[in-house]
């Protein structure tokens, strides 16, 4: 089975003055949607790991939802720190596995895998949080799963990158217990994340972790590690297509998108 993973659209029709959002974000978003529609026939679902909009406003959510409704396959969402929980719920529920009450966690099975979404949003903050109630629920879902693969989506990446800016940005309350639960899972676990605006891959607590590229902008610095300055860099955007096999195989392909306009800051 195959799925696409993308993240951090930060969609807005008013990007002016937002240093981390490209000025042509509306046309860039449409280019990404066009490319996903082009490869849709090869996919079983699409995963979006948060920050669908920049301001969490209804107008932007409606614009994003209108494009996502063009797909004929499941599209799974989790909130990012720029999203607003009730606005996301209002505009994407029912459908899109967004629950009508409580945290925006979900669980489903599709194409022979278990897919779990975790809501790490702390509104008004950059860091994330997983409560004990959420972690109890996750532990039960992973412990009872009989399928060979579990795909867990969350906005904040739990592993350390070695870049101080990114690691402070992705700090998540409850992270240590989260790792313990993932490490005891009965199935192979894949974590899909966003937030750092830079692609990363890691093995963490026995799980394969992937941070998608960010449509809004790519972040980087002069040094690959440490506490140096991090900002927007001129680097091409890509999303990723994952293929999971029945024997534990996991192949990840990089998909670059021609966004048809220069990145302007």
C-alpha positions as CSV (number, residue, x, y, z in Angstrom):
1,X,0.0,0.0,0.0
2,X,1.1,3.6,-0.6
3,X,0.4,6.9,1.0
4,X,1.6,10.5,0.5
5,X,2.8,12.6,3.5
6,X,2.9,16.4,3.3
7,X,2.7,19.2,5.9
8,X,2.7,22.8,7.0
9,X,0.8,24.6,4.3
10,X,0.2,27.7,6.4
11,X,-2.4,28.7,3.8
12,X,-3.5,32.3,3.8
13,X,-4.4,34.9,1.2
14,X,-2.7,37.5,3.3
15,X,1.0,36.3,3.6
16,X,2.5,39.8,3.6
17,X,4.7,40.3,6.6
18,X,4.8,36.6,7.6
19,X,8.5,35.8,7.3
20,X,8.0,32.1,7.3
21,X,5.3,32.0,4.6
22,X,6.1,32.4,1.0
23,X,4.4,35.3,-0.7
24,X,2.9,33.0,-3.4
25,X,1.5,30.4,-0.9
26,X,-2.0,30.3,-2.6
27,X,-0.6,29.4,-6.0
28,X,2.0,27.0,-4.4
29,X,-0.8,25.2,-2.5
30,X,-2.7,24.8,-5.8
31,X,0.4,23.4,-7.5
32,X,0.8,20.8,-4.7
33,X,-2.8,19.8,-4.9
34,X,-2.5,19.4,-8.7
35,X,0.5,17.2,-8.2
36,X,-1.2,15.0,-5.6
37,X,-4.2,14.6,-7.9
38,X,-1.8,13.5,-10.6
39,X,-0.5,10.7,-8.5
40,X,-3.7,9.9,-6.6
41,X,-4.3,6.7,-8.5
42,X,-1.1,5.2,-6.9
43,X,-2.1,6.1,-3.4
44,X,-4.3,4.6,-0.6
45,X,-4.5,7.8,1.5
46,X,-2.9,11.2,2.1
47,X,-1.6,12.3,5.5
48,X,-1.2,16.0,6.4
49,X,0.7,16.6,9.7
50,X,-0.6,20.0,10.7
51,X,-0.5,23.7,10.2
52,X,-3.0,23.7,7.4
53,X,-3.5,27.4,7.7
54,X,-1.5,30.4,9.1
55,X,-4.2,32.0,11.1
56,X,-6.8,29.3,11.8
57,X,-9.5,31.3,10.1
58,X,-12.7,29.9,8.5
59,X,-12.0,31.4,5.1
60,X,-8.6,29.7,4.8
61,X,-9.9,26.3,6.1
62,X,-12.8,26.4,3.5
63,X,-10.2,27.1,0.8
64,X,-8.1,24.1,1.9
65,X,-11.1,21.8,2.4
66,X,-12.4,22.7,-1.1
67,X,-9.2,21.4,-2.7
68,X,-9.0,18.3,-0.4
69,X,-12.5,17.3,-1.3
70,X,-11.4,16.7,-4.9
71,X,-9.6,13.5,-3.9
72,X,-11.3,10.1,-4.1
73,X,-9.3,8.6,-1.3
74,X,-9.1,9.2,2.5
75,X,-7.3,12.4,3.6
76,X,-6.2,12.3,7.3
77,X,-5.4,15.5,9.2
78,X,-3.9,16.4,12.6
79,X,-3.7,20.0,14.0
80,X,-0.5,22.0,14.1
81,X,0.4,24.9,16.4
82,X,-1.0,27.5,13.8
83,X,-4.3,25.7,13.7
84,X,-7.3,26.4,16.0
85,X,-9.0,23.3,17.3
86,X,-12.6,24.4,17.1
87,X,-12.2,26.1,13.8
88,X,-10.6,22.9,12.4
89,X,-13.4,20.8,13.8
90,X,-16.1,23.2,12.5
91,X,-14.7,23.1,8.9
92,X,-13.5,19.4,8.6
93,X,-16.1,17.5,10.7
94,X,-17.8,15.3,9.8
95,X,-15.4,13.7,7.5
96,X,-11.6,13.7,7.5
97,X,-11.6,11.6,10.7
98,X,-12.1,14.8,12.8
99,X,-14.0,14.0,16.0
100,X,-16.9,16.2,17.1
101,X,-15.7,16.5,20.7
102,X,-12.5,16.4,22.7
103,X,-9.0,16.4,21.3
104,X,-8.6,15.9,17.6
105,X,-7.3,12.3,17.9
106,X,-8.5,9.5,15.6
107,X,-8.1,5.9,14.9
108,X,-9.0,4.0,11.7
109,X,-7.9,1.0,9.6
110,X,-7.4,1.3,5.9
111,X,-5.6,-0.7,3.2
112,X,-4.3,-3.1,5.8
113,X,-2.7,-0.6,8.2
114,X,-3.8,1.1,11.4
115,X,-3.7,4.9,11.2
116,X,-3.7,7.0,14.4
117,X,-3.8,10.7,14.7
118,X,-2.6,12.5,17.8
119,X,-3.6,16.1,18.7
120,X,-0.5,17.8,20.2
121,X,-1.8,21.3,19.9
122,X,-1.3,23.8,22.8
123,X,-3.1,26.8,21.4
124,X,-1.0,30.0,21.5
125,X,2.3,28.0,22.0
126,X,4.9,26.5,19.7
127,X,5.5,23.4,21.8
128,X,3.3,20.3,21.9
129,X,1.5,18.2,24.6
130,X,0.2,14.7,24.9
131,X,-1.9,14.1,28.0
132,X,-2.0,11.0,30.0
133,X,-5.5,10.3,28.7
134,X,-4.3,10.5,25.1
135,X,-1.4,8.3,25.9
136,X,-3.6,5.7,27.7
137,X,-5.7,5.6,24.5
138,X,-2.7,5.3,22.2
139,X,-1.2,2.5,24.4
140,X,-4.5,0.5,24.1
141,X,-4.7,1.0,20.3
142,X,-1.1,-0.1,19.7
143,X,-1.3,-3.0,22.1
144,X,-4.4,-4.4,20.6
145,X,-3.4,-3.9,16.9
146,X,-3.1,-7.1,14.9
147,X,-2.1,-5.5,11.6
148,X,1.6,-5.4,10.5
149,X,1.9,-1.6,10.4
150,X,0.8,1.3,12.5
151,X,1.0,4.8,11.1
152,X,0.9,7.5,13.8
153,X,0.5,11.2,12.8
154,X,1.4,14.2,15.0
155,X,2.6,17.7,14.3
156,X,5.6,17.8,16.7
157,X,8.5,15.5,16.0
158,X,9.6,13.7,19.1
159,X,13.3,13.0,18.3
160,X,16.3,15.3,18.8
161,X,17.8,16.8,15.6
162,X,20.9,18.3,17.2
163,X,19.7,21.8,16.1
164,X,18.7,23.7,19.2
165,X,16.1,25.8,17.4
166,X,14.3,22.8,16.1
167,X,14.5,20.8,19.3
168,X,13.1,23.6,21.4
169,X,10.3,24.1,18.8
170,X,9.3,20.4,18.9
171,X,9.4,19.9,22.7
172,X,6.3,17.9,23.6
173,X,5.0,17.4,27.1
174,X,4.5,13.6,27.7
175,X,7.2,12.8,25.1
176,X,9.1,10.3,27.4
177,X,6.0,8.1,28.0
178,X,5.1,8.4,24.3
179,X,8.4,6.9,23.5
180,X,7.9,4.0,26.0
181,X,4.6,3.2,24.4
182,X,5.9,3.3,20.9
183,X,8.8,1.0,21.9
184,X,6.4,-1.7,23.2
185,X,4.1,-1.6,20.1
186,X,3.2,-5.0,18.6
187,X,3.5,-3.7,15.0
188,X,6.0,-1.8,13.0
189,X,5.4,1.9,13.8
190,X,5.8,4.9,11.4
191,X,5.6,8.4,12.8
192,X,4.6,11.2,10.5
193,X,5.4,14.8,11.7
194,X,5.8,18.4,10.6
195,X,6.6,21.6,12.4
196,X,10.3,22.1,11.8
197,X,9.9,23.1,8.1
198,X,12.8,20.8,7.2
199,X,12.7,17.2,6.1
200,X,14.1,14.7,8.7
201,X,14.2,11.0,9.0
202,X,15.0,9.1,12.2
203,X,14.7,5.9,14.1
204,X,13.3,6.7,17.5
205,X,12.2,4.1,20.1
206,X,12.1,1.5,17.4
207,X,9.8,3.6,15.2
208,X,10.7,5.1,11.8
209,X,10.0,8.8,11.9
210,X,9.6,11.2,9.0
211,X,9.2,15.0,9.0
212,X,7.8,16.3,5.7
213,X,9.0,19.3,3.9
214,X,6.9,22.4,4.5
215,X,5.0,24.1,1.7
216,X,5.2,27.5,3.4
217,X,9.0,27.6,3.5
218,X,12.1,25.5,4.2
219,X,14.2,26.3,7.3
220,X,17.9,25.9,7.7
221,X,21.1,27.5,9.0
222,X,24.8,27.8,8.1
223,X,25.7,24.9,10.5
224,X,23.9,21.5,10.5
225,X,24.0,21.3,14.3
226,X,24.2,23.5,17.3
227,X,22.5,26.8,18.4
228,X,23.3,28.9,15.3
229,X,20.7,31.1,13.6
230,X,18.0,29.3,11.6
231,X,15.8,31.0,9.0
232,X,14.2,30.6,5.6
233,X,16.5,29.1,3.0
234,X,16.2,28.7,-0.8
235,X,15.6,25.0,-1.0
236,X,13.1,23.1,-3.1
237,X,9.9,21.8,-1.6
238,X,9.1,18.1,-1.6
239,X,6.6,15.7,-0.1
240,X,7.1,12.0,0.3
241,X,5.4,8.8,-0.9
242,X,5.7,5.8,1.4
243,X,5.3,2.2,0.3
244,X,4.6,-0.4,3.0
245,X,5.0,-4.1,2.2
246,X,3.6,-7.2,4.0
247,X,7.1,-8.3,5.2
248,X,7.9,-5.1,7.0
249,X,9.3,-3.4,3.9
250,X,9.2,0.4,3.9
251,X,10.3,2.4,0.9
252,X,10.1,6.2,0.8
253,X,10.2,8.2,-2.4
254,X,10.9,12.0,-2.6
255,X,8.4,13.9,-4.8
256,X,9.6,17.4,-5.9
257,X,6.9,19.8,-7.0
258,X,7.3,22.6,-9.5
259,X,5.6,25.5,-7.7
260,X,5.8,27.6,-10.8
261,X,7.1,30.8,-9.1
262,X,10.3,31.8,-7.3
263,X,10.4,31.8,-3.5
264,X,10.2,35.3,-2.4
265,X,10.7,36.4,1.2
